[in-house]
Amino acid sequence: MPDLQATKADPRCNELANILAEARREARQIRSLRSELVPTTHDSGYAVNRMVVERLGWDVLGWKIAGTTAAVREKLSIDRPIYGRTFKRFATQSPATLLHRELLDPLIECEFFVTLADDLPSRAEPWTEAEVTAKVGAVHAGIEIAECRFPFTALPSLSAILADGSASGRYVYGGSIANRRDRLARIEVSLEVDGQIRRRGVGADVMGNPLAPLLWLAEELRRWGQGLKAGEMISTGSTTGMLPIHEGQHVHAWFGTDADVEIMFK
């Protein structure tokens, strides 16, 4: 189990947690981060993110997972998925209107939003795929607007981005989708910007099935002696990659014929 208490005792990690929490509260980016504040390991980055969540005291929405497709992992230069906490105050329903000037280098990603009906508590033995998928209560079409507290032009190493919750941002819910595992993998996803198709994907692009990342996350959290809770929403990774979005653009994502998500960026 990672040593969270050691991270909490490290003054550099405390300083970074304070900086990131303040940047979240003020909705701004950190233009320069001293090298000594960059976490030395990925686990210490994740531990700092837990400290940021404690400092903020905001109601949590759930979790985001990124890097669940080969294309996104290549783009991010990672060899496995990553995750971070998300917050209820940044969730809204489609159709949504967002002010572009309030966003931090926004990237849009079409994702399946999975909400748990029951807890997946901390335990000693590994979770199975069947156990995890049985806990799913609802699946929605969704778009994550990823935002990083570090600008694209001055990104620190991955461990600092993990400390920022893996660039967790805003979450726009579309319609619900029947959550049978076999059909989720077959759902085709298309992303329109200003009426033009910009990206396409399919549920199977996400680790073979959009529910598969749940097992991965449950096992990652189990290392920390932590579980997942009923009502938490997990955004399970982009089917369409990461696309920068600009002021004045209109976004419409289609999840087969099941559901859609619509956002206007003013």
N, C-alpha and C positions, 0 to 999 in steps of 0.2 A: 504493500500500500504506500503511495507517495506520502511524504512527510509534510503535511500542510502546516503543522505547528512550526516547523523549522523555517518555512517561508514567511510565516507571520512574524517571526522573530527577527527577520532580516531587515535592517533599516532601509536598504535599497529597494526591496520589494514593497515595503510600506510606502516609500516615496512614490514609486511608480503607481501603486494602487490609488494614492491620493490624486496624482496628476490625471489618471484616466477617469476617475470618478468626477473630478471637477470638469473635465472636458465633456463628459456625458451630460452633466447638468447644464452646461453652457452651450451645448450643441456646437462645439467648435473642434478644430483639428489642432494637433500638436505638431508644430512646424519643425521642431528640433528636439531630439531626445538624446540625452547624454549616454554615451556608450556603456558606462558602468551601471546604468539602470536597466539595460536590456537583460531579461532573465537568461540564465546560463543554460537552462534545459527547457524542453517543451513542457514537462510536468510543472516546473516552477512558473511557467507562463500561465498554465491552466490554474494553478493555485492563486496567482495574482488576480485572475478573473473572478475567482470566488470571493476574494477580498473586496474587489470593486463592487460586486453585487451586495455584499454586506454593508459597505459604506453608503451606497445609494439608498437602500431600504425600499426600493420600488417593488410593486407587485410583479411577480414573474409570470410571463406567458408560458414559457417552457424552454425549449432548446432549438438551436439551429445546427444542422450538420452541413458541412461543405466538403467538396472534394470527393463526392460519391460517384463521379463519372471519370473515366480515363482522361477525357478532354480537359476537364476542370483541374484535375490533379496536375496535368502537364502545364496548364496555364499558371498554376500557383507554385509549381516546382516542388510538389510534395509527393510522397509515395504512399500515403494513406489518408483517409478522411480526417477532418478536424471538426471541432464543435465549440459552442459557446452558449451562454445564457441569453434569453430574449425577454422582453418586458411588455406587459399588457398595454401600457400607455402608447405603444407604437403599433398597435393592431387596429385595423379598421375593416369595414365591409366594402365590397365592390357594389356599385361603381364608386370610385374614390377620386377626390381631387387633392393633390399635394402641391405645396409651394416649393418649387425647385430650389429657390434661394435658401431654404431652410435645411437642405440636404447636403451631405458631405460626400462629394465625389460618388454620386449614386450609381449603382449597377443593378439592373433588373434581372431577376432569375425566376423562371417558371418552376414551381415546386408543388409537390403533394404535401398538404398540411395534415398531419395525422394527430388526432386527439385521443388520449387514453381514457378508457372507461374505468379501469381499475389500476391500483398501484402495481409497480414492479419494485418491491422493496429490496433493500440491501440484503444479500445473503452470501453464504460461503460457496455454494455450488453454482456452476455456470448456468445461465439461462439457455433454453432451447428455442429454436425458431417457432415451434408450435405454441409454446407458452407465451412468448412475446406477442405474436400476432393475435392470439386469443384475447389480449387485453385492449385491442383497438376498439374504440367506440365510434369514431367518425373519421372520414377522409374528405377533405375539401380541396378543390382547385385553389391555387394560391400564387401570389407573386411576392417574393422577398425583394425589398429595395435594400441591398447591402450598403452599409456605410462604414467607413473606417475612420478612426480618430487620428490616423496618420495619412497625410496626403500621398497620392500616387507618386509624386515627384520626390518624396523623401521617406519611402517605406523602410522601416527597420527590419531586422531579421524576424523569421516566423514566430519565434517565442514571444516577442512583444505583441504581435498581432493576435496570438492566442490569448494574451493577457487582456486584450481589448474585446474578448468574446468572439474572436474570429470574424470581426467586422459585422456583427449582428446589427440590424437596422430596423426597418419597418416591414409590416406584414399585412397584406391585403387579401382578405378571404373572398373567394368566389363561391360557387355553388357546391353542394355536397355530391359525393361520388360513392356509389356502392363499393364497399371495401373488400370484395372477394379478391383474394390474392392473385388468382390467375388472370383476371380481367384487367387489373391495374397495370400489369406489365405490358398489356397490349394497347393501352390508351395512347393515341397519338396526340402530341402537344404542338401547337403552332403559336408563334408570337408575331403579332402585327404591330408595327409602329407607323402611325399616320396612314393606316390602310394598306401598307405594304408588308408582306411576309418577310420577316428578317431572320427568324430562326425556326427550326423544327427539331423535335425529339420524340421519344417514346418512353413510356414508363420503365421498360426493361433496361434503358440506359443507366438507371440508378441502381447499381449493384445487382442487376438482374431483375429487381422488383422494388417499387417504392417503399415497401414495408421492410425490406432487408436491412436498411440502416438502423432500424429500431433495435435489432439484436446487437448490432455493432455498438451502439450507444449504451445499451444496458450493460454490456460487458465492460466498456470503458469506465462507466461510472462505478461498476462493482469493484474495480481496482481501488477506488477511493472510499469504499465503504458506504456508497451512496446509491440511491435508487431513483426511479421515476415515479411520479405521482399521478393519480387519476385527475383528469382535467388539464394536464399539461399538453401543450401542442408542440409537436416536433416537426420542423420543416426539414424534409428528408433529402434535400440536395437538388440542384438544378438539372432539369431535363434539356434545357436550351442554352446552357452556358451563361456567361456573364456579358451583359450588354450595357454600355454606358448610355445614359438617357439625358436629354437636354430640355431646357425650358421650352414650353409651348408644345411639347410632343404628346400625342395620345397613344396609349398602349392598350392593346386588346389581346388577351391570351385565350386560346381555345383548348380545352381538354376533351378531345373527341367531340361527341355530341352530348356529353354529360353535363358540362359546366363551363363557364367562362369567367374571366377576371378582367376588369376594365379600370384604367387609371388615366386621369388627365394631369399632366405636370404643368402647372401655371407659372 
